[in-house]
Amino acid sequence: MIRFFLTLCVGCLLWAAVPIQAEYADVVINRRAEKEGMRPVIFPHWFHRIRFQCRVCHYELGFKMRAGSNDVTMNDIADGKFCGACHNNDIAWGPDRCDLCHSGKKGLASGIMGGHETNGPGIF
């Protein structure tokens, strides 16, 4: 019994030492934003992930599973595609609330921020 308990404890410690990955991070989206005079988008993946299963966005809404590989425009969002499927002023705020998404500091490169470094959202 003691051997089982020790094995379990060691296993838990090893598991806890694994860094948290992008699932609980923020994603900076700046492919187009600054070129079009806007601040980068900070997408709180962690916030959406605790509310929805991966399939909702990545299969039903068409987001690819790699940061930076989605070519999303504001016209797409206004047409109800990608983020616009929920951010439509019915489920969540609409695309007219620019400052709620375009909230990053200028000069941020697209990519994943936070996660294993902060165990949650970063301050950008």
N, C-alpha and C positions, 0 to 999 in steps of 0.2 A: 504494500500500500504506500509506504514512504517512497519507494522507487518511482511509482506511478506519479505521485504528487511532485517529486523533484523534476521528473521528465516534463510534466505539464508546466511547471514554473519556468523551466529553461526554454521551452517552446514559446511560451507567452513573452518572455523577455526578448527572444530573437525576433518574434513577430513585431513587437513594439519598436524595435530598433530600425525597422524598414521605414524609409522616409515616405511621407504622404506624397502622392503624385499629383498630377494636374487636376484630378477630380475635385480637389478643394482649393483651387487657385483662381486667380483672375486671368482673363485673356485680354491682352491689349490688341486692338484692331486699328491699324493705321495704314492700311494699303492705300486708301483714297482720302481719308479725312483731312490731313494737313494740306494735301495738294488742292483740296477744294475749300480751304480756308476754315476748317473746323478743327477742334481739338480731337485727339485720338479717343476712340471708344474704349471704355473699360467694361468688359462683359464679365459679370460675377458668376462664373461657371459654378462655383461652390454653392451659391444661393439657389440657382436653378436646379442643381443636382440633388439637393436635399428635398426638393418638391416634386421632381419629375424623374421618371426612369429615362435612361439614355435614349431608348428607342423613340421617345416623343420628338425630340429635336433631330436626332441623327438619322432616323429612318422616315418618320412621318413628315417632317418638315424639310428634309433634304440636306441638312448640314453634313459635310464630310467630317470624318473623325480625325482631322489633323488641323491644328491651328494654322491659320494663314492660307488654307487651301480653298476657302469659300469666297466666291466673288459676289458679295452682297452689295447692292446699291440701295440708296434711299428710295428710289422708285420701286424696287422690289418690295421693300418694307411697306410703303404706302399702298401697294397693290395686294397686301395681305400675304406675301410670301416671306419665308424665313422668319425673322423676329416679328414681322407684321401679322403673323397668324394669331399671336396673343396680344401684342402691343398695338391694339386697335381701338383704344378708349372704352372697350367693353370689359375685357379680361384684365388688361393692364393699361397703363398710360399709352397714349398714341405717339406716332412719330413727330408730332408737333412739339413735344417736350425735349428738344435737342439736348439741353444741358444735363438731363438725367443719364444719358448714355455717353455723350461726348464730354467726358469729365476728366480725361487724362491730361497730364502735363505735356506741353509741346515737346516734340523731339523723341518721344517714346517709340521704340521699335516694336513692331508687331511680335507677339509671342506670349508665352505663359509667364506670369509673374506671381510670386508668392508660393503657395503650395508647401513643399517640404521645407522651405526656408522660413515661412511664417506660420505654418499650420492654419492657413486661412487667407483671407483677402489681404492684399498689401495696401499701402497708402501711396498712391501715385498721383 
